[in-house]
Amino acid sequence: MTTVLQITPYYPPHLGGLERVVENLADGLGARHDVRVLTTTIGSEDAARRTRAGGVRVLRHRSVEVAHTPLAPGLAVSLLRSPRHSVLHLHSAHALLPELVAAVARLRGQRFLLHFHLDVDASGRFGRLLPAYKRHVFGRVLRAAAGVLVLTEAQAEFVRRTYRVRPERVFVVPNGVGSAYFMPVRASRPAGEPLKLLYVGRLSAQKRVDRLLDAMALIREPVRLRIVGDGEDRAELEARAALLGLRDVEFDGPRLGDALIRAYREADAFVLPSDKEGMPLVALEAMAAALPVIATDVPGNTELLGDVGLLSAPSPEALAEAVDTVAGDERLRTTLARRSSQAALGHTWDAVVRRVEDIYDTVYGEVAR
């Protein structure tokens, strides 16, 4: 049985798509391997530091967060104590952890895989340092990895061109969606009722929920927006909704498991107003739930939803027009719902886990199944 280390800055109950991707991969791999998740306590302070379920062990290291970057010195100790033959599978969307894994791997003569979830943009006080960090530090880590896992062909081209990663080391692995999210196409809502519009995700700058709120102020059709999620921008967004006089907007807080599935089941349509995505897990979940998807036409959304949902320019006016179009056209909603349902069938976690195991075989040699 192979020991697989899933190394991630955050893990559920911390909220986010990356976290749930790692959780689903760990669960799937745990059926055939000894899986150890090395992570931090950020967003999981009330969870047990050590847990085990089936073939998956989770170790949360005490940590602090500085400029959206978790610092957890204990992670280095766990890496140094891990079996030398372990598969090192790093999930990357933040600084410092990639450098730590690369340094330990080099010290011990190990190979590591880097799972590239998103190329983040600059924000906050230290944002001006990000371009130099990417060019001179993160780029070297990517090139040192034995394999770089990306979500789409567009991302593959991006890391090859921008970070000069050798083509044979880049592997495309799309995100998946759990079987519990799959639902049949539902009957249309009764005439005269408002469209129940759902957003799921972090309340942070990249997700641009502020754009969605501005769009809600421009929408002409009757629409009720339910916002499921939490984040550092929540108070500011709630204040913005109040300032705009949006009475049909509900901030519902974080939802996981059955509560999240129920939120998809109760919605009429799904909206994603982001500036940039990797491969949005929430959009895959909405597709599996047979919801019409409205999203901004930006990287990540375009690749996944170009032939599935209704895409708009990333502006409040264009987004409002797209929501009005879906709210006012029952036939279009049914068409989009069927497209979502059909496209989601190609994104099961079983298929994703098998693809990841194939990459382990390529990089590390034959992995016991």
C-alpha positions in Angstrom: 0.0 0.0 0.0 1.4 3.4 -1.0 1.6 6.3 1.5 0.2 9.4 -0.1 0.7 12.8 1.5 -1.9 15.4 0.6 -0.3 18.7 1.6 -2.7 21.6 1.7 -2.8 25.1 3.4 -6.5 24.6 4.3 -8.9 21.7 4.8 -12.6 21.4 5.8 -14.3 22.7 7.8 -12.3 25.6 6.4 -14.5 26.8 3.5 -13.4 26.9 -0.1 -13.3 24.9 -3.3 -9.6 23.9 -2.9 -10.4 22.4 0.5 -13.2 20.3 -0.8 -11.1 19.1 -3.8 -8.4 17.8 -1.4 -11.1 16.2 0.8 -12.6 14.3 -2.1 -9.2 13.2 -3.5 -8.2 12.0 0.0 -11.4 10.1 0.4 -11.1 8.5 -3.0 -7.4 7.6 -2.7 -8.0 6.3 0.9 -9.9 3.3 -0.5 -6.6 1.9 -1.8 -3.8 3.8 -0.1 -2.5 5.1 3.2 -3.5 8.8 2.9 -2.2 11.4 5.3 -3.5 15.0 5.0 -1.0 17.5 6.3 -2.7 20.9 6.8 -3.1 23.8 9.2 -5.6 24.8 11.9 -6.7 27.9 10.0 -10.5 27.9 9.8 -10.6 24.6 11.7 -9.7 25.7 15.2 -12.6 23.7 16.7 -11.7 20.5 14.8 -9.6 17.8 16.4 -5.9 18.1 15.6 -5.6 14.5 14.6 -8.4 12.5 13.0 -8.8 9.2 11.1 -11.6 8.0 8.9 -11.0 4.8 6.9 -7.8 5.1 5.0 -7.4 8.9 5.6 -5.5 10.4 8.5 -5.7 14.2 9.0 -3.0 16.1 11.0 -3.7 19.8 11.6 -0.7 21.9 12.6 -1.0 25.0 14.8 -0.6 28.0 12.6 -1.1 31.7 12.1 -2.2 33.6 9.0 -0.3 36.6 7.8 -1.5 38.4 4.6 -3.7 35.5 3.6 -0.7 33.2 4.0 -0.7 30.4 6.6 2.5 29.9 8.7 2.8 26.4 10.3 6.3 25.4 11.3 5.1 22.0 12.4 4.4 21.0 8.7 8.2 20.8 8.1 8.6 18.4 10.9 5.8 16.1 9.6 7.3 16.2 6.2 10.7 15.2 7.5 9.2 12.4 9.5 7.2 11.0 6.7 8.3 7.8 4.8 10.9 8.6 2.1 8.9 6.6 -0.4 5.8 8.7 0.1 4.0 10.4 -2.8 4.1 14.1 -2.0 1.0 15.8 -3.5 1.1 19.5 -2.8 -2.0 21.7 -3.3 -0.9 25.2 -4.2 -2.7 28.6 -4.2 -0.6 30.4 -1.6 3.0 31.3 -0.9 5.5 29.7 1.5 4.0 26.1 1.5 5.3 25.3 -2.0 8.8 26.5 -1.0 8.7 24.5 2.1 7.7 21.3 0.3 10.3 21.8 -2.4 13.0 22.4 0.1 12.2 19.3 2.1 11.9 17.2 -1.1 15.3 18.4 -2.3 16.9 17.8 1.1 15.6 14.2 1.2 16.0 13.4 -2.5 12.3 13.0 -3.0 10.0 13.9 -5.9 6.9 16.0 -5.4 3.8 16.9 -7.4 2.3 20.4 -7.4 -1.5 20.7 -7.9 -1.9 24.2 -9.4 -5.4 25.4 -8.5 -5.3 29.1 -9.4 -2.9 31.8 -10.3 -3.8 34.4 -7.7 -3.8 38.1 -8.3 -2.2 40.7 -6.1 -4.2 42.1 -3.1 -3.6 43.6 0.3 -0.6 45.5 1.6 2.0 43.0 0.3 0.3 42.6 -3.1 3.0 44.6 -4.9 5.5 41.8 -4.0 3.5 39.1 -5.8 4.8 39.5 -9.4 8.4 39.3 -8.2 7.6 36.3 -6.0 6.0 34.5 -8.9 8.8 35.2 -11.3 11.8 34.5 -9.0 10.5 32.0 -6.4 7.3 30.3 -7.3 8.4 29.7 -10.9 11.4 27.8 -9.7 9.2 25.6 -7.4 7.0 24.8 -10.4 10.0 23.8 -12.6 11.4 21.7 -9.7 8.2 19.6 -9.4 8.2 16.2 -11.0 4.7 16.9 -12.2 2.4 19.9 -12.3 -1.4 19.1 -12.1 -3.6 21.8 -13.7 -7.4 21.9 -14.1 -7.8 22.8 -17.8 -5.9 22.9 -21.1 -5.8 26.7 -20.8 -4.0 26.4 -17.4 -1.6 23.9 -19.0 -0.7 26.4 -21.7 -0.4 29.1 -19.0 2.1 27.3 -16.8 4.1 26.2 -19.8 4.3 29.7 -21.2 4.5 31.8 -18.1 6.5 29.6 -15.7 8.4 27.6 -18.4 7.4 24.2 -17.0 8.4 21.4 -19.4 5.4 20.2 -21.4 5.9 16.5 -20.4 5.6 17.4 -16.7 2.2 19.1 -17.1 -0.9 17.0 -16.5 -4.6 18.1 -16.9 -6.8 16.9 -14.1 -10.3 18.5 -13.9 -12.2 18.8 -10.7 -15.0 16.4 -9.9 -18.4 16.4 -8.3 -19.8 14.0 -5.7 -22.7 11.7 -6.5 -24.9 13.2 -3.8 -25.1 16.4 -5.9 -26.7 14.8 -8.9 -30.4 15.7 -9.3 -33.0 15.4 -12.1 -34.1 18.5 -14.1 -36.9 20.0 -12.1 -40.2 21.4 -13.2 -40.5 25.1 -13.7 -41.4 27.3 -10.7 -45.0 28.5 -10.5 -45.8 31.5 -12.6 -45.4 34.8 -10.8 -43.0 33.5 -8.2 -39.5 35.2 -8.0 -36.5 33.3 -9.4 -34.6 31.7 -6.6 -31.0 32.6 -7.5 -28.1 30.9 -5.6 -24.5 31.9 -5.0 -22.1 29.6 -3.2 -18.5 30.5 -2.4 -16.1 32.6 -0.4 -17.0 36.2 0.4 -13.6 37.5 -0.8 -12.3 40.0 -3.4 -11.7 37.5 -6.2 -15.3 36.2 -6.1 -16.8 39.7 -6.8 -20.0 39.3 -4.8 -20.0 43.1 -4.8 -20.6 43.0 -8.6 -23.5 40.6 -8.0 -25.1 42.9 -5.5 -24.7 45.9 -7.9 -26.3 43.7 -10.6 -29.2 42.9 -8.2 -30.0 46.6 -7.9 -30.4 46.7 -11.7 -32.5 43.6 -12.3 -36.0 44.1 -13.5 -37.4 40.6 -13.1 -38.5 39.3 -9.7 -35.4 37.6 -8.3 -34.4 36.5 -4.8 -30.7 36.0 -4.2 -29.4 33.5 -1.5 -25.7 33.9 -0.7 -24.2 30.8 0.9 -20.7 31.2 2.2 -18.5 33.3 4.5 -15.3 35.2 4.3 -13.4 38.4 5.2 -15.7 40.6 3.1 -19.0 39.5 4.6 -19.6 42.5 6.8 -18.7 44.9 4.0 -21.0 43.1 1.5 -23.9 43.0 4.0 -23.5 46.8 4.4 -23.4 47.3 0.6 -26.6 45.3 0.2 -28.3 47.4 2.9 -27.0 50.6 1.2 -28.5 49.5 -2.1 -31.8 48.7 -0.4 -31.7 45.0 -1.5 -34.5 43.4 0.4 -34.5 40.2 -1.7 -30.9 39.3 -0.8 -30.2 36.8 2.0 -26.8 36.1 3.5 -27.2 32.5 4.7 -23.7 31.8 6.0 -21.6 28.7 5.4 -23.2 25.4 4.5 -21.6 22.0 4.2 -22.8 18.4 3.5 -26.6 17.9 3.4 -27.3 21.6 4.1 -25.3 22.6 1.0 -27.0 20.0 -1.2 -30.4 21.2 0.0 -29.4 24.8 -1.0 -28.8 23.6 -4.5 -32.0 21.6 -4.5 -34.1 24.6 -3.4 -32.6 27.0 -6.1 -33.9 27.8 -9.6 -30.6 29.0 -11.0 -27.0 29.5 -10.0 -24.7 32.6 -10.4 -21.0 33.0 -10.3 -19.8 36.6 -10.7 -16.0 36.0 -10.3 -13.0 37.9 -11.8 -11.1 34.6 -12.2 -11.5 30.9 -11.4 -9.5 27.7 -11.7 -12.2 25.2 -12.3 -15.0 26.3 -10.0 -16.2 23.3 -7.9 -19.4 25.1 -7.0 -20.3 25.5 -10.7 -19.8 21.7 -11.1 -22.0 21.1 -8.2 -24.7 23.4 -9.6 -24.4 21.6 -12.9 -24.9 18.2 -11.3 -27.9 19.7 -9.5 -29.3 20.5 -12.9 -29.4 24.2 -12.4 -29.1 26.8 -15.1 -25.8 28.5 -14.6 -25.1 32.2 -15.1 -21.4 33.3 -14.9 -19.0 36.0 -15.9 -17.0 35.2 -19.1 -13.6 35.1 -17.4 -10.8 32.5 -17.2 -11.9 29.3 -15.5 -15.6 30.0 -16.1 -15.2 30.2 -19.8 -13.5 26.8 -20.2 -16.0 25.0 -18.0 -19.2 26.8 -18.9 -18.8 28.1 -22.4 -21.0 25.4 -23.9 -23.2 24.9 -20.8 -24.3 28.1 -19.1 -25.1 31.7 -20.0 -21.9 33.9 -19.8 -21.9 37.6 -19.4 -19.3 40.3 -19.5 -17.8 41.0 -16.0 -19.9 44.1 -15.3 -23.0 44.6 -13.1 -25.0 45.8 -16.1 -24.2 42.7 -18.2 -24.7 40.3 -15.3 -28.1 41.9 -14.5 -29.1 41.5 -18.1 -28.1 37.8 -18.1 -30.1 37.2 -14.9 -33.1 39.0 -16.3 -32.9 36.8 -19.5 -32.9 33.6 -17.5 -35.6 34.8 -15.1 -37.9 35.8 -17.9 -37.5 32.8 -20.2 -38.8 29.4 -19.0 -37.7 27.6 -22.1 -34.1 28.9 -21.8 -34.0 27.8 -18.1 -35.0 24.3 -19.1 -32.4 24.2 -21.9 -29.7 25.4 -19.6 -30.7 23.0 -16.9 -30.4 20.0 -19.3 -27.0 21.2 -20.6 -25.8 21.4 -17.0 -27.1 17.9 -16.1 -25.5 16.4 -19.2 -22.1 18.1 -18.9 -21.8 17.2 -15.2 -21.8 13.4 -16.1 -18.3 13.8 -17.3 -17.0 15.0 -13.9 -17.2 12.2 -11.3 -14.7 12.0 -8.5 -14.1 8.3 -9.3 -12.7 9.3 -12.7 -10.6 12.1 -11.2 -9.1 9.8 -8.6 -8.2 7.2 -11.3 -6.5 10.0 -13.3 -4.5 11.1 -10.3 -3.4 7.5 -9.7 -2.2 7.2 -13.3 -0.1 10.3 -12.8 1.4 8.8 -9.6 2.3 5.8 -11.7 4.0 8.0 -14.3 6.0 10.0 -11.8 6.7 7.5 -9.1 6.5 4.2 -10.9 3.7 1.6 -10.6 1.5 2.5 -7.6 -0.2 -0.4 -5.8 -4.0 -0.2 -6.4 
